[in-house]
C-alpha cells in the first residue's frame, strides 16, 4: 500500500536538496531515512512527541533552512534531529498541529497529564463531597 505524506523534504546543502537523507511526515508518523547503499530508517509515532524545537544559524538563515529537533517518549529514537530542512518554522507548525490531532485521536493527552498522585487526590476529593 502506498504511503501518502503531508510533507517531505531532504537534508539540504547550501539550500539545495543534494543529500541522501530524506524526511517525511504522514498522518501518524515522522520518518527519517539516511543512506545510499546502506539505508537506515527511523520513525517516531506522533502521539509520542513531547517537544519540538527549531534552531537556525546565520548560515542556515542565509539559505532558508534550519534544524528541527523532535523529542519523544520513543524508546529507540527519543530525539530525532532533522537538519537543514526548508522553511523550518512552517514545518514545525504543521508537525505541531498533526501531533495534537494524533494525541486527541489516541486519547494520549489526558493519560499523559494525570499522574497517579493526581488520581488519588481526585478520589479523596470525591469521597469528601459525598458526606
Helices and strands as residue ranges (DSSP letters): E 7-10, E 21-25, E 29-34, E 40-45, G 46-48, E 49-55, H 58-62, E 65-72, E 79-86, H 88-106, H 108-113, H 116-130
